């Protein structure tokens, strides 16, 4: 199995679980944050799709515009305006599908290429950059599951007893 297939299968499996968790989010959950400086549920949803667009741009197009803001200035300046819940979820689906399509159309040799910007202290292979998209989704999905539980909404574990 080559990278495109591995990435696609993993991304689709992860998104299936993410969709199950995100279906539990209600408007009253959006502004919850466990402490003053933490992201809200709403900010995390928005950040997930904005970040995926930006990271995909670095990997597949050598477009560092997202990292030019994210690395020196932090996460908040990359967010922009938050959208209604249904639009955030729609954008998550759209960006997910765009990433799958872009990876499927990328020639295999590209995944071994390196993307580097010395001024941003950034140097990684394309396949590594793309895999961080999946890792990032799992990270924020787990945070949102915890936030939902803190608000009294049951978010089932990924491994369920038979």
N, C-alpha and C positions, 0 to 999 in steps of 0.2 A: 504494500500500500504506500502511495506517495503522499507528500505533505498536504496537497490540496484536499485529498480525500480524508485524511486524518483530521485536519482542521475542520472541515465541513461537518463531519460526523460528530466531533466533539462539540462544536458550536451549536449544532441543532439539538443535541441531547441536553446541553446545559440550558438552552433557551426554553426547552419544554418545561423543565423544572422551574426556571425563572418565571415563566408565564403562570404557572400554578400559584406561586407565591404572590406575584403582582396582582393577580385576580382578587386577592384578599384585601387590597388597599382600597380604602374608602376616603372620600374627601376629608372627613374628620381626622384622619391619620396624617395628612400631608404636612402639617406644621409642627409635628412632634419632633423634638430633639431631646436627648437625655441630659445634655448639659449645654451651657451657654454657647460655646464655640463649635459644637458639633453640627454637621449638616442635618437639615431636616429630611424627612422622607421625600418631600417634594424636590429638594435640591439634589438628592441622590439620584432620583429618577432622571432628572434633567441632565445631570452630570454624566450619567452612564452613556446616553446617546451622543452627547456633545463630544465626550472623550473618545468614544469609538470612532466617530467621524475623523477626529484629529489624528488619532494614532494610526488609523488606516491610511490617512493621507501621507504620513511620514513613511510608513512601510512601503506602500505601493507607488507613490508619486514623488517621493523625496520632498514633500511639502511640509516644512517645519513650522508653518504659521501657528498651529496650535501650541507647540512646545515653546515657541518664541514668547508666548504669553505665560503659559503654564509653569515653565521651569523658573524663570526669574521672579514672577509675580505671585505664584501660588494658584490655588484652585478657583477661588471666588471670581477673579477677573475673567475667567473663561466661561462662566455660566450664562450671562445674558439674562433676558427676561424669562421668568418661569411661565409655563403654559397650563391651561386646564388639564386635569388628570387624563381625560380621554386623549388629548393631543400628545401628552408626554408618552403615553403607552403606544400611541400610533407611531410616533417618531422612533421609539425603541424598536418596533417591528420593522419600520422602513429601513433604518440604519442597519439592522441585523441582516435583512435581505440584500441590501446593497453590498455589505461586506462579503457575504457568501458569493454573490455574483462576481464581484471584483476579484476575489481570490480564485474562483473557478476559471476566470479568463486570463489569469496571470501565467506566463510561461514558467515552467518548473525551475529553470536556472535562476530566476529572479530571487527566489526564496533564500538562496545562499549569498546573495549580495549583501553588502554592508551599507548602512545609512549612518552617516557621521556628521556631527557639527561640533567642532572643537570648542567654539564659544559657548555652547550649551553643555559641554562635558558629556556628550552623547555619542555612543558608538555601539551599534548592535546590528546583528544580521536580521534580515527581513522576517524570516520565520520566527525568530525570537520575539520581535516586536508584535507580530500578529498573535502569538500565543498569549501575550500579556492582556490582550482584549478579553480572552476567555477567563483568565485568572481574575481580572478586574471585575468582571460580571459576578463571578462566584463570591468575591469579597463583599461587594455591595448587596448582593442578594442576602447573604448571611446577616449583614447589618440590618437590613430591612426586616428580616424575619425576627430578629431580636427586638427591634423597635415595635413591631406589631404585637409581640408577646408582652412587652412592657405595657402596652395599652389594652391588654386583655383579649386580643384576637389570636386565636390558636393558629399557628403556622406549623404544619406537620413537618417532621424530620424527613430528610431525603431517603433514609433507610427506615422502612416501616416493618414492624413485626408481622409475620404471616399469621 
